[in-house]
Amino acid sequence: MKLHIQNGRVIDPGSGLDGVMDVFIAAGKIIAIGDAPSDFHPNREINAQNLVVCPGLVDLSARLREPGFEYKATLESEMVAAVAGGVTSLSCSPDTDPVLDEPGLVEMLKHRARSLNQAHVYPVGALTQGLRGERLTEMAELHDAGCVAFGQADMSLPNARIMMHAMQYAATFGFPVWLRPQDAALADGGVAHDGEVATRLGLPAIPVCAETIALSNIILMARETGATIHLCRISSAEGVAMVRVAKSQGLPISCDVAANHIHLSEMDIGFFDSNCHLVPPLRGLGDRDSLRAGLLDGTIDAICSDHAPVDEDAKLLPFAEAEPGAIGLELLLPLTLKWAAEMRIPLPAALSRITANPARILGVDAGYLSLGGAADLCIFDPDEYWRVEPAMLQSQGINTPFLGMELEGRVKYTLVNGNIVHHD
């Protein structure tokens, strides 16, 4: 397939490219940007006037719910949701059933994803067997099977010795360790931020120190072992400050924030809105503002969707009993654009948080535009408003705090390896 994308605003955050020009694609690769190659005869032309052409989005946290939780979502439904949101590369966490702690399971997941010819899937393997925090997995074998990093999903590592051994093992082979900082004992039973809303509604609370104590342990052990650490879904102002200091000391640490947390706070729980029951919990307004500022100054490297489809029955329960999580693959782009508009950030800088930066953290060949590179592209209308309604979403889940809201920024085309996998 030969494609000619005409008159789009081409933005590559990695190289600084930003201008109205054409893009030419053949055999799944970008063969020219600007002037047409000699003797180029496209099979199809795409008029991208008034649209933005950028690298396909890269999402660091998407639960695809397979294997084991197909009643919540299927690989097919969530891959369609991914490309509908302009996401061409994503990482999935190991908290499936069974857990991704065996090479055969990883290979099966990779094969299933490839057979769908949608987005590229990069599994994060389990750091410990069954995510129980007791015995390390065979990371080298899991890496050979296709895992790009190793983590515990939302499970804590209760044993400091196990964490130390895990980081030492990973550092020996150069494997990144992905951890969400939360002290299991302090967070046990909590469902909301320890603030005025939880107090008023009588909800069990999770204090900020549940994050900062765990974060302190991770940083200290990273310094001791030299392991490359990625901190998943930071949520507090104090956490951002600690990461800023750790980075200033040259530690190999990166971190991300969920798109929900840069817009919402504990105040959005309102009257027990279970769509706002998230992990980590929505925190105070000051925390939210610090997350936005940390994302602006580079302390926080990337925005992730933290996509977690939940079946409707599990969200209809009372807030404290409802299953946490929200979908986000189709909202990652508009929520990033909303943050950029409110913070008055140039579009290329905003897009770097969902393209080049997360691709660097994943260590994959994605998130950029270059001659000879894979034609994984997102083409979107930055000015089109759309209402977040179930009929507009491709995900099997409809659990999001943004239901009924109008957001700006709509994906029109998504290309993976030069093939049009989504067209609005």
Beta strands, then each sheet from edge to edge (+ up, - down):
strand 1: 2-12
strand 2: 17-26
strand 3: 29-33
strand 4: 44-47
strand 5: 52-55
strand 6: 57-59
strand 7: 87-92
strand 8: 120-126
strand 9: 149-151
strand 10: 177-179
strand 11: 192-193
strand 12: 205-206
strand 13: 229-231
strand 14: 253-258
strand 15: 302-304
strand 16: 377-387
strand 17: 406-416
strand 18: 419-423
sheet 1: 3+ 2- 1+ 4+
sheet 2: 3+ 2- 1+ 5+ 16- 17+ 18-
sheet 3: 6+ 7+ 8+ 9+ 10+ 13+ 14+ 15+
sheet 4: 11+ 12+
end
